[in-house]
Amino acid sequence: MPPIHNRLKRPQGRRFLATTASNIMAGQFMSQTSDSGASPAAAELTGMARQAADRGIRSLFSDDPSRYLEFSAALGDLVLDYSKTSIDDDARDALIALARSRGVEARRDAMFAGEPINFTEDRSVLHMALRAEPMDGFRAARNPVSGAVADVLKAMSAFAEGVRNGTITGARDTQITDVVNIGIGGSDLGPAMATLALAPYHDGPRTHFVSNVDGAHIADTLKTLDPASTLFIIASKTFTTIETMTNAAAARRWISDALGEDAVGDHFAAVSTALDKVADFGIASERIFGFWDWVGGRYSIWSAIGLPLMIAIGASDFRDFLAGAREMDTHFRTAPLDQNLPVLLGLVGYWHRALCDYPTRAVIPYDQRLSRFPAYLQQLDMESNGKRVGLDGETVPVSGPVVWGEPGTNGQHAFFQLIHQGTDIIPVEFLVGANAHEPAEMRVHQDLLLANCLAQSEALMRGRTLDEARQQLLDGGMEREQAERIAPHRVFPGDRPSITLLYRQLDPATLGRLIALYEHRVFVEAQLYGINAFDQWGVELGKELANRLVPVITGETSAEGRDSSTAGLVAAIHKLRGS
């Protein structure tokens, strides 16, 4: 089998044209985007946000008891309820007008057409092509990509099924029982999140994920595994990522020490395009699965980066996962803006961050298997929209929020105190399934989970007034003097926004829809902020400094010339190490 690394190459004669098109596109977008303080549409929305803050959310439900029907939308069984935000009809109309004026539709179409909208790197943005059908006709720099994508998917499927059914074994003909994915960032967060989310569909080897360069991570993972039945997947496009390759070297030693140097090739596969480096590591070409420069790491779960997920759930369920995402892609491309889930979610996010000035966003899945979803969204959102420079090279007035979260109901017994009664307003995004995978006798668990999820969003919206708190205490038999003293502490200000995403059950297609929904939401918000969501220059400086500091830490070079804090910490490290 030939190596599956089909990186698409842009003909050199077209590079100038592509770069020029990219610059023109950026210029066209910049002409549509202006500082939020100067844009008439944004200025109007700022006034609306002030009025909304004075009016509150509770009054919107009092004025319109059927508000939910007007401020919810759906794609199949996936329902988005954004009625518990302060957005009214006028604000929604103004937000949609702003989206049009800032080129959301035009930029969306350019992205799907394979134009190099990632203009700082002169790249197309085509993760959607990874879950497409050949009839969708995706192209990067005018070159069709569906054939190469299909080749990689076919090779992944053959390898995954071989591992699952035992035709691909370890060096001693031992069936693979455990798969360890070694990667970091998008090469870890996506597959780790998705594999946990789809645990009810696992019928393959156990999966493990190692990302941290802290030796404890790989040591704790390997100590319970048998080298003879363990397969490692090294996920690094360049095969140079320092954290990944340090862990890969440790895994290689573990295999060679236990089984011999000749066994290495039978216990490793790679997701990379650096064929020479992978070969030097000892991995054969038929075990190398590639992807392309138009796939960003945080958007790569649909590619060969998803190989550990495919091994866990099988090729058929993995294709259902892709199909769910494709369904969301089609919806994003075709649905009217006022019924378009990614657009609506993006408009709500922009309203909260840019117009209401809420600096954070809490993602709270009432679905235990989505426990890694907030961490996944942290990278997706914050690495995409955590930028201070706009497409015009100037500082933007505002960019994306801090994204964080934990599963409910655990969060209720941890940080919900601050969300309900703290001095900062934190919009909450709830996710919950109507049905669980557990047997009927455990139905009560899902009933309680759903009740808690809905109760939290209702409590955030309704709150509890001082009069209500006082009366509740009096009705409970408390003396009036004590009730007057205690009641202020039991007040919930309410008018705190939330959205809810409800789905039938967390299956592969639903997970695909959810991830694609948030991917496109990030895109929409980026257009409103006026930034490029698809580069990540902010991760570079720390890497550069870390590489320079390694010989300082080891004592090979001195800390001379470093700031006093860094030099002092290096000296303290040397002292603690006895060196």
Helices and strands as residue ranges (DSSP letters): G 12-14, H 15-32, H 40-55, H 58-63, H 67-70, E 72-75, E 78-81, H 89-101, H 104-112, G 127-131, G 134-136, E 139-140, E 143-144, H 146-165, E 178-182, H 186-197, G 199-201, E 206-210, H 215-222, G 227-229, E 230-235, H 242-259, G 261-267, E 268-271, H 275-281, G 285-287, E 288-289, G 297-299, G 304-306, H 307-313, H 315-334, G 337-339, H 341-350, I 351-355, E 360-366, G 368-370, H 373-377, I 378-383, H 384-385, E 402-404, G 410-413, H 416-421, E 428-433, G 440-442, H 443-462, H 466-475, H 480-486, G 487-490, E 498-503, H 508-529, G 537-539, H 540-554, H 564-577
